[in-house]
Amino acid sequence: MMRPIAAAVLAIFVSVPAAAADLNEEEFRLYCGYLEAVKDPANAKLKGKAQTDKIAKIAKVKPQVLAAAIDKGAAAGSSCESIAEQTKASVKAGLDAALPGRLSFYDLDASDPTHVVVSVAWLAIDKKKLIEEAALVAATVIKHAPMTKTLALRGVDPSASDRTADAAGWFDAKISGLNARRIDVPKIWEYATTRYRRLFDGIVER
């Protein structure tokens, strides 16, 4: 039977809408690359299929793959910057719902569309629950920002006078977007310290 706290977390998780811009890593990369490529006069003068075919060749993907990414990207926003901003807001809303009042630091860096990085620090409550909370944070981020390639996570001592100091970190780790997608929120309480722990890289616990 699911723990009461796990059921409550799941209820919050599923009640918050998913990503405002539901672009995965590859789709975001391709769409941003396309927007940059069409600025080249040699590409801008081409129209329709001719333009898509040429840019797809540069991107080393099939034209239909690029076309699908363009359609999806255009529906999400007219620029990569606008998509990043709405995604950043969506992630924050998800984190605030998952860990109410406990978000210490958060940033989404999409300056390199080929490698979107999200950094999150939260106020930890119990050292025994750090992996569970890290898994919840990772699952929340990837739900709202599927284009994320790397997540840097930190659980912070809530009593620390300087929460940015190394000594304030009870838990530090990274996880790839690919591994974050493998976390099933209803199963976090059961698999956090075994199966899901192995999804994180460079775990440091103090």
C-alpha positions in Angstrom: 0.0 0.0 0.0 1.3 3.5 -0.9 2.3 5.6 2.1 0.0 8.5 2.9 2.7 11.1 2.2 3.5 9.4 -1.1 -0.2 9.6 -2.1 -0.3 13.3 -1.2 2.8 14.0 -3.3 1.3 12.1 -6.2 -1.9 14.0 -6.0 0.0 17.3 -6.1 2.2 16.1 -9.0 -0.6 15.0 -11.2 -2.8 18.1 -10.5 -0.2 20.5 -11.8 -0.3 20.9 -15.6 2.5 19.4 -17.7 5.0 21.4 -19.7 3.9 24.7 -21.3 6.3 23.8 -24.1 6.3 20.1 -24.5 9.5 19.9 -26.5 12.0 17.1 -25.8 15.8 17.6 -26.0 16.0 16.8 -29.7 13.0 18.8 -30.7 14.2 21.9 -28.9 17.7 21.5 -30.4 16.3 21.2 -33.9 13.8 24.0 -33.6 16.4 26.4 -32.2 18.9 25.3 -34.8 16.3 25.9 -37.5 15.5 29.4 -36.2 19.2 30.2 -36.3 19.7 28.7 -39.7 16.9 30.7 -41.4 18.8 33.9 -40.5 21.4 32.9 -43.1 20.5 34.7 -46.4 21.3 31.5 -48.3 18.7 29.6 -46.4 16.2 32.5 -46.0 15.7 32.8 -49.8 14.6 29.2 -50.0 11.0 28.4 -49.3 8.9 25.4 -48.1 10.3 22.0 -48.7 13.5 23.2 -50.3 14.4 25.2 -47.2 13.5 22.3 -44.8 15.4 19.8 -46.9 18.6 21.9 -46.8 18.5 22.7 -43.1 17.6 19.1 -42.3 20.8 18.0 -44.2 22.8 20.4 -42.2 21.3 19.1 -39.0 21.8 15.5 -40.2 18.2 14.5 -39.7 15.4 13.5 -42.0 13.4 16.4 -43.4 10.2 15.0 -41.8 11.8 14.9 -38.4 12.9 18.5 -38.7 9.4 19.5 -40.0 7.7 17.9 -37.0 10.1 19.7 -34.6 9.4 23.0 -36.4 5.6 22.6 -36.2 5.8 21.7 -32.5 8.2 24.5 -31.7 6.2 27.1 -33.6 3.1 26.1 -31.6 5.1 26.6 -28.4 6.7 30.0 -29.2 8.2 32.2 -31.8 11.7 32.1 -30.3 13.8 29.8 -28.2 14.0 32.5 -25.6 10.3 32.8 -25.2 10.0 29.0 -24.9 12.7 28.9 -22.3 11.0 31.6 -20.3 7.6 29.9 -20.2 9.3 26.6 -19.5 11.2 28.2 -16.6 8.0 29.5 -15.1 6.3 26.1 -15.6 9.1 24.2 -13.8 9.0 26.7 -10.9 5.2 26.2 -10.5 5.7 22.4 -10.4 8.5 22.6 -7.9 6.5 25.0 -5.6 3.6 22.5 -5.7 5.9 19.5 -5.0 7.9 21.1 -2.2 5.8 24.0 -0.9 7.9 26.8 0.6 11.1 24.8 0.3 12.6 26.0 -2.9 16.0 27.6 -2.1 17.5 28.1 -5.5 16.3 27.4 -9.1 17.6 28.2 -12.6 17.0 26.9 -16.1 19.8 27.7 -18.5 18.8 27.3 -22.2 21.5 29.5 -23.6 22.9 26.4 -25.3 19.8 24.7 -26.9 21.8 21.5 -27.3 22.4 21.2 -23.6 19.7 22.7 -21.3 20.7 22.7 -17.7 18.4 23.0 -14.7 19.8 23.6 -11.2 17.6 23.2 -8.1 18.3 23.5 -4.4 15.6 22.8 -1.8 15.4 22.9 1.9 15.7 19.3 3.2 13.8 18.0 6.1 15.1 14.6 6.9 18.5 13.2 5.7 16.8 9.8 5.4 14.5 11.2 2.7 17.0 13.0 0.5 17.0 10.5 -2.3 13.2 10.4 -2.3 13.1 14.2 -2.5 15.8 14.3 -5.2 13.8 11.8 -7.2 10.7 13.9 -6.8 12.5 17.1 -7.9 14.0 15.3 -10.9 10.6 13.9 -12.0 9.0 17.3 -11.6 11.6 19.1 -13.6 11.5 16.7 -16.5 7.7 16.8 -16.5 7.7 20.5 -17.0 11.0 20.9 -19.0 11.3 17.8 -21.2 14.2 19.5 -23.1 16.4 19.3 -20.0 19.6 17.4 -20.6 21.3 17.8 -17.2 19.8 18.4 -13.7 22.1 19.6 -10.9 20.3 19.0 -7.5 21.1 20.0 -4.0 19.3 19.3 -0.7 20.2 22.1 1.8 20.4 22.1 5.6 17.4 24.4 6.5 19.2 25.6 9.6 22.3 26.8 7.7 23.1 30.5 8.0 24.6 30.5 4.5 22.6 28.1 2.4 25.0 28.6 -0.6 28.0 27.3 1.4 29.4 23.9 0.6 28.9 22.9 4.2 25.2 23.7 4.0 24.6 21.0 1.4 23.4 17.7 2.8 23.0 16.2 -0.7 24.5 17.0 -4.1 24.1 15.1 -7.3 23.4 15.3 -11.0 21.0 13.3 -13.2 20.5 13.2 -16.9 17.1 14.0 -18.5 17.1 10.5 -19.8 17.4 9.0 -16.3 14.9 11.5 -14.8 12.3 10.1 -17.2 12.7 6.7 -15.7 11.4 7.9 -12.3 7.8 6.8 -11.7 6.5 9.2 -9.0 4.1 6.7 -7.4 7.0 4.3 -6.9 9.5 6.8 -5.5 8.9 5.8 -1.8 9.5 2.2 -2.8 12.5 2.4 -5.1 14.3 5.7 -4.1 17.1 4.1 -2.1 17.6 1.2 -4.5 16.7 1.5 -8.1 16.4 5.3 -8.4 19.5 6.0 -6.4 21.5 4.4 -9.2 20.1 7.0 -11.7 22.1 9.8 -10.1 25.7 10.7 -10.8 28.3 12.1 -8.4 26.2 11.8 -5.2 27.7 13.6 -2.3 26.1 13.3 1.1 27.2 15.1 4.2 
